[in-house]
Amino acid sequence: MSSLNNKVALVTGGGSGIGRAICEVMAREGASVVVVDFNAEAGQQAANELQQGGCESLFVQADLTRDEQVEAMVSACLERFGRLDCACNNAALSKGRGPIEDFSRDEFEFALEYSLVNTWLSMKYEIAAMRQAGRGAIVNISSNASLKGDPHNTPYATAKGGVNTLTMSSAGELARAGIRLNAVSPGVIRTPGVQKYIDDNPSVEKAMNRASAIGRMGEPEEIAEAVAFLCSDRASFITGQILSVDGGATVKMGG
């Protein structure tokens, strides 16, 4: 039996990259999938392809920093499927890179709003739906930038550090309610955005590969597999954890 058979899963940022891979793996594991994305074209295409593969899916367009749109996102899921069993809060954005003193207030607050506040707001309404059922699982997508910093990308690293604390604190609060919360912390992953950067700057690929102990970048599907496991009943005794899926980058020796 597939690990998410007969479950209803919601994935934010599900139209592309890691989010899309998460949708595909959850569908493969038997879940019905709600694809959420701000980009209507990408999100609808992802949902259509899931349907073509035999998965019951629904696309919802939402700006995850807007209360009413996040509430409507979960309401659409409940209206279509009647429940919400698991959710992956993957959507995140930040603006630019540079010295910390050069970021504007708007740029710093943008990273917090679209990489931390959006995760909290999604959880707020997801948890309300799961409380009604007395169970559920939520996986937030963090980043290895949250664990050891990321020079010249500090607003994003700070926001993702907040995601870790949000995950752990909420997990302790909701454990007795039957709701598990964990986070997956990716290392360098070959997303379409990263691949475009490599295509434009071929010399960076070797350095990206060397960032992990294994000696290569990860693939979006490898993040998705971890998310699907943590959402499944196979992870029934796991909550409040930050799982690095990074090819050993956090333990890599020099060289």
Backbone as numpy.savetxt, mean C-alpha at the origin, in Angstrom:
# Nx Ny Nz CAx CAy CAz Cx Cy Cz
-7.18 -24.63 -1.63 -8.02 -23.44 -1.63 -7.14 -22.19 -1.63
-7.53 -21.19 -2.39 -6.79 -19.94 -2.43 -6.91 -19.22 -1.09
-5.88 -18.45 -0.73 -5.80 -17.89 0.62 -6.80 -16.79 0.90
-7.37 -16.17 -0.14 -8.35 -15.10 0.06 -9.70 -15.47 -0.56
-9.96 -16.73 -0.66 -11.19 -17.20 -1.28 -12.42 -16.63 -0.57
-13.33 -16.06 -1.34 -14.59 -15.51 -0.83 -14.42 -14.26 0.03
-13.25 -13.65 0.00 -13.04 -12.40 0.74 -13.21 -11.20 -0.19
-13.53 -10.06 0.41 -13.64 -8.80 -0.33 -12.48 -7.92 0.08
-11.68 -7.50 -0.90 -10.47 -6.71 -0.64 -10.57 -5.36 -1.32
-10.06 -4.35 -0.67 -10.01 -2.99 -1.22 -8.55 -2.56 -1.27
-8.14 -1.98 -2.41 -6.75 -1.57 -2.60 -6.72 -0.13 -3.10
-6.09 0.76 -2.33 -5.95 2.14 -2.79 -4.69 2.27 -3.66
-4.75 3.19 -4.61 -3.65 3.30 -5.56 -3.52 2.06 -6.40
-4.67 1.43 -6.68 -4.67 0.12 -7.34 -4.56 0.16 -8.84
-4.45 1.35 -9.43 -4.44 1.44 -10.88 -3.10 1.19 -11.54
-2.02 1.23 -10.78 -0.70 1.09 -11.40 0.33 0.62 -10.38
1.49 0.23 -10.87 2.63 -0.10 -10.01 2.36 -1.19 -8.99
2.83 -0.95 -7.77 2.66 -1.93 -6.69 1.19 -2.17 -6.41
0.38 -1.12 -6.43 -1.04 -1.27 -6.15 -1.73 -2.19 -7.13
-1.38 -2.05 -8.38 -2.00 -2.91 -9.38 -1.58 -4.36 -9.19
-0.31 -4.57 -8.88 0.15 -5.94 -8.61 -0.57 -6.53 -7.42
-0.84 -5.72 -6.39 -1.58 -6.20 -5.22 -2.98 -6.63 -5.63
-3.64 -5.82 -6.45 -4.98 -6.19 -6.94 -4.93 -7.53 -7.68
-3.94 -7.71 -8.53 -3.84 -8.93 -9.33 -3.59 -10.16 -8.47
-2.72 -10.03 -7.48 -2.43 -11.18 -6.62 -3.64 -11.50 -5.73
-4.31 -10.48 -5.22 -5.51 -10.74 -4.41 -6.59 -11.42 -5.24
-6.75 -10.99 -6.49 -7.71 -11.64 -7.38 -7.33 -13.09 -7.62
-6.05 -13.33 -7.87 -5.57 -14.70 -8.08 -5.85 -15.57 -6.88
-5.77 -14.98 -5.67 -6.00 -15.73 -4.44 -7.48 -15.85 -4.08
-8.36 -15.40 -4.97 -9.78 -15.67 -4.80 -10.63 -14.52 -4.29
-10.04 -13.35 -4.06 -10.80 -12.22 -3.52 -11.57 -11.49 -4.61
-12.69 -10.88 -4.22 -13.31 -9.84 -5.01 -12.56 -8.55 -4.67
-12.31 -7.70 -5.66 -11.38 -6.58 -5.46 -12.02 -5.25 -5.82
-11.93 -4.30 -4.87 -12.31 -2.92 -5.13 -11.03 -2.16 -5.44
-10.92 -1.68 -6.67 -9.75 -0.92 -7.12 -10.04 0.56 -6.90
-9.23 1.22 -6.10 -9.40 2.65 -5.83 -8.21 3.41 -6.40
-8.50 4.48 -7.14 -7.43 5.29 -7.67 -7.96 6.67 -8.02
-7.09 7.67 -7.94 -7.47 9.01 -8.36 -7.51 9.10 -9.88
-6.68 8.30 -10.54 -6.61 8.26 -12.00 -7.71 7.33 -12.52
-8.77 7.91 -13.08 -9.92 7.12 -13.49 -9.58 6.14 -14.61
-8.76 6.57 -15.55 -8.44 5.71 -16.69 -7.66 4.48 -16.23
-6.62 4.69 -15.42 -5.80 3.58 -14.96 -6.59 2.65 -14.03
-7.38 3.24 -13.13 -8.16 2.42 -12.20 -9.22 1.59 -12.89
-9.94 2.20 -13.83 -10.97 1.44 -14.54 -10.37 0.35 -15.40
-9.22 0.65 -16.02 -8.55 -0.38 -16.82 -8.14 -1.57 -15.96
-7.60 -1.28 -14.76 -7.20 -2.37 -13.86 -8.41 -3.21 -13.48
-9.53 -2.56 -13.13 -10.74 -3.29 -12.75 -11.27 -4.11 -13.92
-11.23 -3.55 -15.12 -11.71 -4.28 -16.30 -10.88 -5.53 -16.55
-9.57 -5.41 -16.40 -8.71 -6.56 -16.64 -8.91 -7.64 -15.58
-9.18 -7.23 -14.34 -9.50 -8.21 -13.31 -10.79 -8.95 -13.66
-11.78 -8.22 -14.13 -13.05 -8.84 -14.52 -12.85 -9.81 -15.68
-12.01 -9.42 -16.63 -11.74 -10.31 -17.76 -11.07 -11.60 -17.32
-10.36 -11.53 -16.20 -9.72 -12.72 -15.64 -10.62 -13.52 -14.72
-11.87 -13.11 -14.59 -12.83 -13.86 -13.79 -13.03 -13.36 -12.37
-12.43 -12.21 -12.03 -12.55 -11.66 -10.68 -13.71 -10.66 -10.64
-14.52 -10.74 -9.61 -15.52 -9.70 -9.38 -14.78 -8.45 -8.91
-14.90 -7.37 -9.63 -14.16 -6.17 -9.26 -15.01 -4.92 -9.46
-14.60 -3.87 -8.79 -15.29 -2.59 -8.84 -14.24 -1.50 -8.80
-14.38 -0.49 -9.66 -13.49 0.66 -9.60 -14.18 1.82 -8.91
-13.46 2.49 -8.00 -13.95 3.69 -7.34 -12.88 4.77 -7.47
-13.25 5.90 -8.03 -12.32 7.03 -8.11 -12.43 7.84 -6.82
-11.29 8.19 -6.23 -11.33 8.93 -4.97 -10.05 9.69 -4.73
-10.20 10.90 -4.18 -9.10 11.65 -3.60 -9.10 11.28 -2.12
-8.08 10.56 -1.70 -8.07 9.97 -0.36 -7.75 10.96 0.75
-7.62 12.23 0.41 -7.49 13.25 1.45 -8.81 13.95 1.72
-9.87 13.52 1.04 -11.20 14.13 1.18 -12.12 13.17 1.92
-12.57 13.58 3.11 -13.39 12.70 3.95 -14.56 12.10 3.19
-15.30 12.96 2.47 -16.52 12.49 1.84 -16.24 11.47 0.74
-15.08 11.61 0.07 -14.75 10.67 -0.99 -14.27 9.33 -0.42
-13.56 9.38 0.70 -13.13 8.13 1.34 -14.33 7.39 1.93
-15.22 8.13 2.55 -16.44 7.50 3.07 -17.25 6.86 1.94
-17.34 7.57 0.80 -18.06 7.04 -0.35 -17.38 5.80 -0.92
-16.05 5.77 -0.87 -15.28 4.61 -1.33 -15.69 3.35 -0.58
-15.73 3.43 0.73 -16.09 2.26 1.54 -17.58 1.95 1.38
-18.41 2.97 1.28 -19.84 2.75 1.07 -20.10 2.02 -0.24
-19.36 2.36 -1.29 -19.51 1.69 -2.58 -19.14 0.21 -2.47
-18.10 -0.07 -1.70 -17.70 -1.46 -1.47 -18.81 -2.23 -0.77
-19.36 -1.64 0.29 -20.41 -2.31 1.07 -21.68 -2.48 0.25
-21.99 -1.49 -0.57 -23.20 -1.57 -1.40 -23.08 -2.68 -2.43
-21.88 -2.83 -3.00 -21.69 -3.84 -4.05 -21.50 -5.24 -3.47
-20.69 -5.35 -2.41 -20.31 -6.68 -1.92 -20.87 -7.04 -0.54
-21.38 -6.05 0.18 -22.00 -6.32 1.47 -21.06 -6.36 2.65
-19.76 -6.29 2.41 -18.79 -6.34 3.52 -17.42 -5.92 3.01
-16.50 -5.73 3.94 -15.09 -5.46 3.62 -14.25 -6.33 4.54
-13.53 -7.29 3.96 -12.74 -8.23 4.76 -11.30 -7.78 4.94
-10.73 -7.17 3.91 -9.33 -6.75 4.01 -9.09 -5.55 3.11
-8.10 -4.76 3.49 -7.78 -3.55 2.75 -6.27 -3.35 2.73
-5.79 -2.82 1.63 -4.38 -2.41 1.53 -4.34 -0.95 1.16
-3.79 -0.15 2.06 -3.65 1.29 1.84 -2.28 1.55 1.25
-2.26 1.65 -0.07 -1.01 1.73 -0.82 -0.74 3.11 -1.39
-1.78 3.90 -1.63 -1.62 5.18 -2.33 -0.72 6.13 -1.55
0.22 6.76 -2.26 1.13 7.73 -1.63 1.73 8.63 -2.70
1.93 9.89 -2.33 2.54 10.87 -3.22 3.44 11.80 -2.42
4.47 12.33 -3.07 5.28 13.40 -2.48 5.80 14.24 -3.63
6.38 15.39 -3.31 6.85 16.32 -4.33 8.36 16.54 -4.23
9.07 16.13 -5.27 10.46 16.51 -5.41 11.42 15.92 -4.40
12.69 16.23 -4.61 13.77 15.83 -3.72 14.67 17.04 -3.53
15.43 17.04 -2.42 16.37 18.13 -2.20 16.73 18.29 -0.74
17.59 19.23 -0.43 17.95 19.49 0.96 16.71 19.83 1.79
16.69 19.39 3.04 15.52 19.58 3.88 15.16 21.05 4.02
16.16 21.94 4.04 15.86 23.37 4.24 15.30 24.03 2.97
15.36 23.32 1.85 14.85 23.89 0.60 13.40 23.54 0.32
12.85 22.58 1.06 11.44 22.25 0.85 10.55 23.39 1.34
9.52 23.68 0.59 8.54 24.66 1.05 7.57 24.00 2.02
6.87 24.82 2.77 5.86 24.29 3.68 4.81 23.49 2.91
4.40 24.00 1.75 3.41 23.31 0.94 3.91 21.93 0.51
5.18 21.83 0.13 5.74 20.55 -0.29 5.80 19.56 0.87
6.20 20.05 2.05 6.28 19.16 3.20 4.89 18.68 3.60
3.95 19.60 3.64 2.59 19.24 4.03 1.92 18.35 2.98
2.29 18.52 1.72 1.75 17.66 0.66 2.13 16.20 0.93
3.40 15.95 1.28 3.83 14.59 1.57 3.08 14.00 2.76
2.89 14.80 3.80 2.14 14.32 4.96 0.69 14.02 4.59
0.10 14.90 3.81 -1.32 14.76 3.46 -1.56 13.54 2.58
-0.68 13.32 1.60 -0.92 12.28 0.61 -0.17 10.97 0.88
0.61 10.92 1.96 1.31 9.67 2.29 1.06 9.23 3.73
0.41 10.07 4.55 0.09 9.70 5.93 -1.37 9.97 6.26
-1.81 11.20 6.09 -3.21 11.53 6.42 -4.17 10.69 5.59
-3.83 10.49 4.31 -4.71 9.67 3.46 -4.82 8.24 3.97
-3.73 7.72 4.53 -3.75 6.36 5.08 -4.63 6.30 6.32
-4.47 7.28 7.21 -5.33 7.34 8.40 -6.80 7.47 8.02
-7.09 8.34 7.06 -8.48 8.57 6.68 -9.09 7.31 6.06
-8.32 6.60 5.24 -8.80 5.33 4.69 -9.08 4.33 5.81
-8.14 4.23 6.75 -8.33 3.31 7.88 -9.58 3.65 8.68
-9.82 4.92 8.88 -10.97 5.38 9.67 -12.28 4.74 9.18
-12.48 4.77 7.87 -13.73 4.24 7.33 -13.66 2.73 7.10
-12.48 2.21 6.79 -12.33 0.75 6.65 -12.60 0.07 7.99
-12.04 0.62 9.05 -12.21 0.03 10.38 -13.67 0.05 10.80
-14.36 1.14 10.52 -15.78 1.22 10.88 -16.56 0.08 10.23
-16.26 -0.22 8.96 -16.94 -1.31 8.27 -16.56 -2.66 8.86
-15.29 -2.82 9.21 -14.83 -4.10 9.76 -15.36 -4.35 11.16
-15.50 -3.30 11.95 -16.06 -3.46 13.30 -17.45 -4.08 13.24
-18.23 -3.71 12.25 -19.57 -4.26 12.13 -19.54 -5.77 11.94
-18.51 -6.23 11.23 -18.37 -7.67 10.97 -17.62 -8.39 12.09
-16.92 -7.64 12.93 -16.18 -8.25 14.02 -14.85 -8.84 13.62
-14.39 -8.50 12.42 -13.08 -9.01 11.99 -12.63 -8.26 10.74
-11.33 -8.37 10.46 -10.79 -7.75 9.25 -9.28 -7.67 9.33
-8.68 -7.35 8.21 -7.22 -7.20 8.15 -6.89 -6.01 7.26
-5.98 -5.17 7.74 -5.52 -4.01 6.99 -4.01 -4.06 6.88
-3.50 -3.82 5.67 -2.06 -3.72 5.43 -1.77 -2.35 4.84
-0.94 -1.59 5.52 -0.51 -0.30 5.01 0.85 -0.45 4.31
1.02 0.27 3.23 2.31 0.23 2.54 3.18 1.36 3.08
4.29 0.98 3.69 5.25 1.93 4.23 6.41 2.06 3.24
7.61 2.20 3.71 8.79 2.32 2.87 10.02 2.13 3.74
11.07 1.57 3.18 12.31 1.47 3.94 12.88 2.85 4.28
12.42 3.89 3.57 12.81 5.26 3.93 12.39 5.58 5.35
11.34 4.92 5.84 10.84 5.17 7.19 11.73 4.55 8.26
12.53 3.57 7.89 13.31 2.81 8.86 14.71 3.37 9.08
15.28 3.96 8.04 16.64 4.47 8.18 16.82 5.84 7.53
15.69 6.50 7.23 15.76 7.80 6.59 16.06 7.69 5.12
15.91 8.80 4.43 16.18 8.86 3.00 16.62 10.28 2.68
17.92 10.55 2.77 18.41 11.90 2.54 17.88 12.50 1.24
17.48 13.77 1.32 16.91 14.52 0.20 15.50 14.07 -0.15
14.93 13.19 0.67 13.54 12.77 0.48 12.85 12.74 1.85
13.24 13.68 2.69 12.85 13.66 4.09 11.34 13.80 4.33
10.61 14.64 3.61 9.16 14.72 3.87 8.47 13.37 3.68
8.83 12.66 2.63 8.25 11.35 2.36 8.64 10.34 3.44
9.94 10.34 3.79 10.41 9.42 4.84 9.70 9.69 6.15
9.49 10.96 6.47 8.80 11.34 7.70 7.35 10.85 7.67
6.68 11.04 6.54 5.29 10.59 6.43 5.20 9.08 6.59
6.12 8.35 6.00 6.08 6.89 6.10 6.45 6.41 7.50
7.30 7.16 8.20 7.53 6.84 9.61 6.24 6.97 10.40
5.44 7.97 10.06 4.13 8.12 10.68 3.22 6.96 10.38
3.29 6.44 9.16 2.49 5.27 8.80 2.83 4.08 9.70
4.11 3.90 9.99 4.51 2.79 10.87 3.90 2.93 12.26
4.00 4.13 12.83 3.46 4.35 14.17 1.94 4.24 14.16
1.30 4.77 13.13 -0.14 4.64 12.97 -0.56 3.18 12.95
0.19 2.37 12.23 -0.10 0.94 12.11 0.04 0.24 13.45
1.17 0.45 14.13 1.41 -0.25 15.39 0.44 0.18 16.48
0.22 1.47 16.59 -0.68 1.97 17.63 -2.10 1.46 17.42
-2.57 1.52 16.17 -3.92 1.06 15.86 -4.06 -0.44 16.05
-3.00 -1.19 15.75 -3.05 -2.64 15.92 -3.30 -3.01 17.38
-2.62 -2.32 18.30 -2.84 -2.58 19.72 -4.24 -2.23 20.15
-4.78 -1.19 19.56 -6.12 -0.73 19.90 -7.21 -1.66 19.40
-6.98 -2.29 18.25 -8.06 -3.02 17.57 -7.94 -4.54 17.64
-6.89 -5.03 18.29 -6.68 -6.48 18.31 -7.87 -7.23 18.89
-8.43 -6.74 19.99 -9.55 -7.43 20.63 -10.85 -7.28 19.84
-10.84 -6.37 18.87 -12.01 -6.21 18.00 -11.94 -7.16 16.80
-10.88 -7.96 16.74 -10.74 -8.92 15.65 -10.16 -8.34 14.38
-9.58 -7.14 14.48 -9.03 -6.48 13.29 -7.51 -6.43 13.41
-6.82 -6.99 12.44 -5.36 -7.00 12.44 -4.84 -5.90 11.52
-3.76 -5.24 11.96 -3.11 -4.20 11.15 -1.62 -4.45 11.10
-1.10 -4.47 9.89 0.34 -4.61 9.66 0.75 -3.67 8.54
2.05 -3.52 8.37 2.57 -2.71 7.26 3.65 -3.49 6.53
3.72 -3.28 5.24 4.80 -3.81 4.41 5.69 -2.64 4.00
6.99 -2.81 4.20 7.97 -1.76 3.91 8.84 -2.18 2.73
8.52 -1.69 1.53 9.31 -2.10 0.36 10.69 -1.45 0.31
11.62 -2.19 -0.26 12.90 -1.61 -0.64 12.77 -1.00 -2.03
13.83 -1.08 -2.82 13.79 -0.55 -4.19 13.05 -1.54 -5.08
11.94 -1.09 -5.66 11.07 -1.95 -6.46 11.00 -1.42 -7.89
11.04 -2.34 -8.83 11.02 -1.96 -10.25 9.57 -1.65 -10.69
9.06 -0.54 -10.22 7.76 -0.06 -10.66 7.90 0.61 -12.03
6.80 0.89 -12.72 6.91 1.63 -13.98 7.62 2.97 -13.82
7.38 3.66 -12.70 8.05 4.94 -12.47 9.55 4.78 -12.31
9.97 3.75 -11.56 11.40 3.49 -11.39 12.02 3.07 -12.71
11.30 2.24 -13.48 11.84 1.81 -14.76 12.02 2.98 -15.72
11.09 3.93 -15.69 11.23 5.13 -16.54 12.45 5.93 -16.13
12.68 6.05 -14.82 13.86 6.77 -14.33 15.14 6.08 -14.79
15.14 4.74 -14.76 16.30 3.99 -15.23 16.51 4.20 -16.73
15.42 4.17 -17.47 15.52 4.36 -18.92 16.11 5.73 -19.25
15.75 6.73 -18.43 16.27 8.08 -18.66 17.68 8.26 -18.11
18.06 7.42 -17.13 19.36 7.52 -16.46 19.95 6.13 -16.28
20.39 5.48 -17.36 20.82 4.07 -17.30 21.89 3.78 -16.27
22.70 4.76 -15.91 23.82 4.51 -15.00 23.36 4.21 -13.57
22.10 4.52 -13.24 21.65 4.33 -11.85 21.22 2.90 -11.57
21.03 2.08 -12.60 20.47 0.75 -12.37 21.39 -0.12 -11.52
22.69 -0.05 -11.75 23.61 -0.87 -10.96 23.54 -0.49 -9.49
23.47 0.79 -9.19 23.38 1.24 -7.80 22.08 0.78 -7.16
21.00 0.82 -7.91 19.72 0.34 -7.39 19.76 -1.15 -7.10
20.40 -1.90 -7.96 20.53 -3.34 -7.72 21.39 -3.62 -6.49
22.44 -2.81 -6.29 23.34 -3.02 -5.16 22.71 -2.62 -3.82
21.55 -1.94 -3.85 20.93 -1.49 -2.61 20.46 -2.65 -1.75
20.19 -3.80 -2.35 19.75 -4.96 -1.58 20.90 -5.94 -1.37
20.78 -6.75 -0.34 21.78 -7.78 -0.09 21.75 -8.85 -1.18
20.55 -9.07 -1.74 20.39 -10.08 -2.78 21.06 -9.64 -4.08
21.12 -8.32 -4.31 21.81 -7.80 -5.48 20.92 -7.48 -6.66
19.65 -7.31 -6.40 18.73 -6.90 -7.46 17.58 -6.11 -6.86
16.86 -5.41 -7.73 15.64 -4.75 -7.30 14.52 -5.77 -7.12
13.54 -5.40 -6.32 12.36 -6.24 -6.18 11.36 -5.95 -7.29
10.42 -6.85 -7.45 9.34 -6.69 -8.41 8.04 -6.38 -7.66
7.12 -5.61 -8.26 5.86 -5.29 -7.59 5.12 -6.52 -7.06
5.21 -7.62 -7.80 4.51 -8.85 -7.39 5.05 -9.39 -6.08
6.32 -9.11 -5.78 6.90 -9.62 -4.53 6.35 -8.87 -3.32
6.03 -7.59 -3.51 5.34 -6.85 -2.45 3.92 -7.37 -2.32
3.28 -7.60 -3.45 1.90 -8.07 -3.45 1.73 -9.40 -2.74
2.69 -10.29 -2.91 2.61 -11.60 -2.24 2.60 -11.44 -0.72
3.44 -10.53 -0.22 3.49 -10.29 1.23 2.17 -9.70 1.73
1.61 -8.77 0.96 0.34 -8.16 1.35 -0.77 -9.21 1.39
-0.84 -10.05 0.37 -1.88 -11.07 0.33 -1.76 -12.03 1.51
-0.53 -12.39 1.86 -0.33 -13.26 3.02 -0.83 -12.60 4.30
-0.45 -11.36 4.52 -0.84 -10.67 5.75 -2.35 -10.44 5.83
-3.02 -10.36 4.68 -4.48 -10.21 4.67 -5.19 -11.54 4.89
-4.50 -12.63 4.71 -5.13 -13.95 4.75 -5.19 -14.49 6.18
-5.99 -15.54 6.35 -6.10 -16.19 7.66 -4.82 -16.92 8.03
-3.93 -17.12 7.08 -2.64 -17.74 7.39 -1.79 -16.85 8.29
-2.12 -15.57 8.33 -1.40 -14.61 9.18 -2.25 -14.24 10.40
-3.09 -15.14 10.85 -4.08 -14.83 11.88 -3.48 -14.42 13.22
-2.20 -14.73 13.47 -1.57 -14.38 14.75 -0.53 -13.28 14.57
-0.63 -12.55 13.46 0.33 -11.49 13.17 -0.40 -10.15 13.13
-0.02 -9.26 14.01 -0.57 -7.91 13.99 0.43 -6.92 14.58
0.38 -5.69 14.14 1.27 -4.65 14.65 2.69 -4.74 14.15
2.92 -5.41 13.02 4.28 -5.64 12.53 4.58 -4.80 11.29
5.86 -4.44 11.15 6.36 -3.76 9.95 7.29 -4.74 9.24
6.85 -5.27 8.12 7.60 -6.29 7.40 8.36 -5.66 6.24
9.68 -5.68 6.31 10.49 -5.19 5.19 10.58 -6.26 4.11
10.18 -5.88 2.91 10.32 -6.75 1.74 11.30 -6.03 0.83
12.58 -6.30 1.04 13.61 -5.43 0.48 14.88 -6.15 0.05
14.80 -7.48 -0.08 16.00 -8.21 -0.50 17.14 -8.11 0.48
16.83 -7.82 1.75 17.87 -7.73 2.76 18.57 -6.37 2.81
17.95 -5.34 2.24 18.60 -4.02 2.23 18.88 -3.49 3.63
17.98 -3.77 4.57 18.14 -3.25 5.92 19.26 -3.96 6.70
19.73 -5.09 6.21 20.79 -5.81 6.90 22.04 -5.94 6.03
22.04 -5.26 4.91 23.15 -5.38 3.96 24.44 -4.82 4.56
25.52 -5.58 4.38 26.83 -5.09 4.76 27.35 -4.15 3.69
28.38 -3.39 4.01 28.94 -2.44 3.04 29.52 -3.13 1.83
29.66 -2.35 0.76 30.27 -2.90 -0.42 29.27 -3.13 -1.54
